[in-house]
Amino acid sequence: MAPALAEALMTNSTLTNLRLSTNSIGSNGAQALAKALKTNSTLSTLDLSFNSIKSNGAQALAEALKTNWTLSVLEWGFNVPRDRHWLTHPTRTRVCLL
């Protein structure tokens, strides 16, 4: 599901809020979504809580957030990475709900 959704997000021009909580996205799905976030310019809220996203998926999202300034809220609760330093730089002026 996540790769197809990510592909759609790359060309999306209207969707602003996306809630994907508890959808078994995993790290591969997070990496696909991260790729989409690099080009998406409309999504402002993304809920990825409860998706078993591990460090490699988290790192891909952090990299995407370095260039995506539209996303202002990332809901991240109950995913695997315990070391939250990966979020401090890209989101320092935005909201990340852990």
Buried (B, 14 or more C-beta within 10 A) or exposed (E): EBBEBBEEBEEBEEEEEBEBEEBEBBBBBBBBBBBBBBEBEEBEBBBBBBBBBBBEBBBBBBBBBEEBEEBBBBBBEBBEBEEEEBBEEBBEEBEBEE
